[in-house]
């Protein structure tokens, strides 16, 4: 299938469904994942669709309710996530009490954490807790309901537990970053956990590669000016913000 034919087929699918994943394109069009991602990127640059985690959405449906799995997220923007994670880890100071939100970029921080046993970590990410423990860190895993797709602990018990803590620094993932809608995620339960944890942080940071900008998911968990944004590239319209750091 020629490039123009593939891209026309992608746009037709978006018109019918409103959204499409890389995995769906691979199966439906009998193409590789790299080809699907390349076509999505080209169409996004042409302004014909909105690129999101693991796929694309149509301009007519720019609010994403899709929640990619951890595996899907881990396969995209690897270099950008690594750069952001390394910079975020460098911000941790002696005796900090740190919250690390579930997510692939925040998980990447663990490989770069300072060798300092005075720092304690709290997380709602099961994989994060396992990696922290294996690295010999002091770690507390928030209790509650386990969400399978993101391997995050959510629910009332998680929120109540977080309300008792006061973090010096917190590091968060976000599915979308928007000037109007702030930081967003598809799941209300996960949004509430993020919102609660951010409120308990003296210095909250949102780790977001540039593909997250101008993406809006279903639920806002924090206003755009209430956390420092760490990203590898700042889109022009966000240069006005004082709380954005390019790593």
C-alpha positions as CSV (number, residue, x, y, z in Angstrom):
1,X,0.0,0.0,0.0
2,X,1.4,3.4,-1.0
3,X,1.9,6.1,1.6
4,X,-1.0,8.3,0.3
5,X,-3.3,5.3,0.4
6,X,-2.3,4.4,4.0
7,X,-2.8,7.9,5.2
8,X,-6.1,8.2,3.5
9,X,-7.2,5.0,5.2
10,X,-6.1,6.3,8.6
11,X,-8.1,9.5,8.1
12,X,-11.1,7.4,7.1
13,X,-10.8,5.3,10.2
14,X,-10.6,8.5,12.3
15,X,-13.7,9.9,10.7
16,X,-15.6,6.7,11.6
17,X,-14.2,6.0,15.1
18,X,-12.9,9.4,16.3
19,X,-9.7,7.7,17.5
20,X,-7.3,4.9,16.5
21,X,-4.3,3.2,18.1
22,X,-1.1,2.2,16.6
23,X,-1.9,-1.5,17.3
24,X,-5.2,-1.1,15.5
25,X,-3.5,0.4,12.4
26,X,-0.9,-2.4,12.4
27,X,-3.7,-5.0,12.3
28,X,-6.2,-3.3,10.1
29,X,-3.7,-2.0,7.4
30,X,-1.2,-4.8,7.7
31,X,1.7,-2.5,8.4
32,X,4.4,-2.3,11.0
33,X,4.1,-0.2,14.2
34,X,7.0,2.1,13.0
35,X,5.1,2.8,9.7
36,X,1.9,3.5,11.6
37,X,3.7,5.9,14.0
38,X,5.5,7.6,11.0
39,X,2.2,8.1,9.2
40,X,0.5,9.5,12.3
41,X,3.4,11.9,12.8
42,X,3.3,13.1,9.2
43,X,-0.5,13.6,9.3
44,X,-0.2,15.5,12.6
45,X,2.4,17.8,11.1
46,X,0.0,18.4,8.2
47,X,-2.7,19.4,10.7
48,X,-5.0,16.5,9.7
49,X,-5.2,14.8,13.1
50,X,-4.1,15.1,16.7
51,X,-1.3,12.8,17.8
52,X,-1.8,11.2,21.3
53,X,-0.3,8.4,23.4
54,X,-0.2,5.2,21.3
55,X,-2.3,6.5,18.4
56,X,-4.3,9.5,17.1
57,X,-7.6,11.3,17.5
58,X,-9.5,13.4,15.0
59,X,-9.7,17.2,15.3
60,X,-13.4,16.9,15.8
61,X,-12.8,14.7,18.9
62,X,-9.8,16.3,20.6
63,X,-10.8,15.1,24.1
64,X,-9.2,11.7,24.6
65,X,-10.8,9.1,26.9
66,X,-8.3,6.4,25.8
67,X,-5.9,5.1,28.4
68,X,-2.9,3.3,26.8
69,X,-1.4,0.4,28.8
70,X,2.0,0.7,30.5
71,X,3.5,-1.4,27.7
72,X,2.1,0.9,25.0
73,X,3.4,4.0,26.8
74,X,6.9,2.6,27.4
75,X,7.4,2.1,23.7
76,X,7.0,5.7,22.6
77,X,9.2,8.8,23.1
78,X,11.8,6.8,24.9
79,X,14.7,9.3,24.6
80,X,12.6,12.2,25.6
81,X,11.3,10.4,28.7
82,X,14.8,9.4,29.7
83,X,16.1,13.0,29.4
84,X,13.2,14.4,31.5
85,X,13.4,11.6,34.1
86,X,17.2,12.2,34.6
87,X,16.7,15.9,35.1
88,X,13.8,15.3,37.5
89,X,15.9,13.0,39.6
90,X,18.6,15.6,39.8
91,X,16.2,17.9,41.7
92,X,16.0,15.7,44.7
93,X,17.8,17.0,47.8
94,X,19.1,15.5,51.0
95,X,16.4,14.4,53.5
96,X,13.6,15.1,50.9
97,X,10.3,13.3,51.4
98,X,9.4,12.5,47.8
99,X,6.2,11.4,46.1
100,X,6.6,9.6,42.7
101,X,3.4,9.2,40.7
102,X,2.7,6.1,38.6
103,X,3.7,6.4,35.0
104,X,6.5,5.5,32.6
105,X,8.4,8.8,32.7
106,X,8.3,8.9,36.5
107,X,9.4,5.3,36.7
108,X,12.4,6.2,34.6
109,X,13.5,8.6,37.4
110,X,14.4,5.6,39.6
111,X,17.5,4.8,37.4
112,X,18.9,8.3,38.2
113,X,18.0,8.8,41.8
114,X,20.8,10.2,44.0
115,X,22.7,7.7,46.2
116,X,21.3,9.2,49.4
117,X,19.7,7.1,52.1
118,X,18.3,10.2,53.8
119,X,15.6,10.5,51.1
120,X,12.3,8.6,51.6
121,X,9.9,7.8,48.7
122,X,6.1,7.3,48.6
123,X,4.4,6.0,45.4
124,X,1.2,4.6,44.1
125,X,3.0,2.8,41.3
126,X,3.5,-0.9,42.0
127,X,6.4,-1.3,39.6
128,X,7.9,1.9,41.0
129,X,7.8,0.5,44.6
130,X,9.4,-2.8,43.4
131,X,12.3,-0.9,41.6
132,X,12.8,1.4,44.6
133,X,13.0,-1.5,47.0
134,X,15.4,-3.4,44.7
135,X,17.6,-0.3,44.6
136,X,17.7,-0.2,48.4
137,X,15.6,2.9,48.8
138,X,13.2,3.7,51.7
139,X,9.8,3.3,50.1
140,X,6.1,3.4,51.1
141,X,3.5,2.0,48.7
142,X,0.1,3.7,48.9
143,X,-2.7,1.2,49.6
144,X,-6.0,1.0,47.7
145,X,-7.4,-0.5,44.5
146,X,-5.0,-1.6,41.8
147,X,-5.8,-0.3,38.3
148,X,-4.5,-2.9,35.8
149,X,-3.9,-0.8,32.7
150,X,-1.5,1.7,34.4
151,X,-0.5,-0.5,37.4
152,X,-1.4,2.4,39.7
153,X,-3.1,2.3,43.1
154,X,-6.2,4.4,43.2
155,X,-9.4,4.7,45.3
156,X,-10.6,6.1,48.6
157,X,-8.0,4.4,50.7
158,X,-5.2,5.8,48.6
159,X,-6.6,9.4,48.9
160,X,-7.1,9.2,52.6
161,X,-3.5,7.9,53.1
162,X,-2.1,10.7,50.9
163,X,-4.0,13.4,52.9
164,X,-1.8,12.5,55.9
165,X,1.5,13.1,54.2
166,X,3.4,16.3,53.5
167,X,5.9,15.9,50.6
168,X,8.9,18.2,50.0
169,X,8.8,17.3,46.3
170,X,6.4,15.3,44.0
171,X,6.8,14.1,40.5
172,X,3.7,13.4,38.3
173,X,2.8,12.1,34.9
174,X,0.0,13.5,32.8
175,X,-1.8,12.3,29.7
176,X,-2.4,15.9,28.5
177,X,-1.2,19.4,29.0
178,X,-3.4,22.4,28.0
179,X,-3.4,26.1,28.7
180,X,-7.2,26.0,29.2
181,X,-7.8,22.6,30.8
182,X,-4.5,22.2,32.7
183,X,-3.1,18.7,33.4
184,X,-5.5,15.9,32.5
185,X,-5.9,12.1,32.6
186,X,-8.7,9.8,31.4
187,X,-9.6,8.1,34.7
188,X,-11.5,10.0,37.5
189,X,-10.1,7.8,40.2
190,X,-6.5,8.3,39.1
191,X,-7.1,12.0,38.7
192,X,-8.3,12.3,42.3
193,X,-5.2,10.5,43.5
194,X,-3.0,12.9,41.5
195,X,-4.9,15.9,42.6
196,X,-4.6,14.9,46.3
197,X,-0.9,14.2,46.1
198,X,-0.1,17.4,44.3
199,X,-1.9,19.4,47.0
200,X,0.3,17.7,49.6
201,X,3.5,18.7,47.8
202,X,5.6,21.8,48.5
203,X,7.3,21.5,45.1
204,X,5.2,19.6,42.5
205,X,6.6,18.8,39.1
206,X,4.8,17.4,36.0
207,X,7.0,15.3,33.7
208,X,5.6,15.7,30.2
209,X,7.3,15.2,26.8
210,X,6.3,17.6,24.1
211,X,3.7,15.2,22.6
212,X,1.5,15.8,25.6
213,X,0.9,19.5,24.9
214,X,-2.4,20.6,23.5
215,X,-3.8,17.1,24.4
216,X,-6.9,17.1,26.7
217,X,-8.0,14.0,28.5
218,X,-11.3,13.5,30.3
219,X,-10.4,14.8,33.8
220,X,-8.4,17.8,35.0
221,X,-6.3,17.0,38.1
222,X,-4.4,20.3,38.4
223,X,-4.4,23.8,36.9
224,X,-1.6,24.6,34.5
225,X,0.1,27.1,36.8
226,X,0.1,24.9,40.0
227,X,3.1,22.7,39.1
228,X,6.4,23.1,37.4
229,X,6.5,21.4,34.0
230,X,9.6,19.5,32.9
231,X,9.8,18.9,29.1
232,X,12.4,18.4,26.4
233,X,10.8,21.0,24.1
234,X,8.5,23.9,24.8
235,X,5.9,24.5,22.2
236,X,5.8,28.2,21.2
237,X,2.4,29.0,22.7
238,X,3.6,27.8,26.1
239,X,6.7,30.0,26.2
240,X,4.6,32.6,28.0
241,X,4.5,30.3,31.1
242,X,7.0,30.9,33.9
243,X,6.6,27.4,35.2
244,X,8.0,25.5,32.3
245,X,11.6,24.1,32.3
246,X,13.3,22.7,29.2
247,X,15.6,19.9,30.2
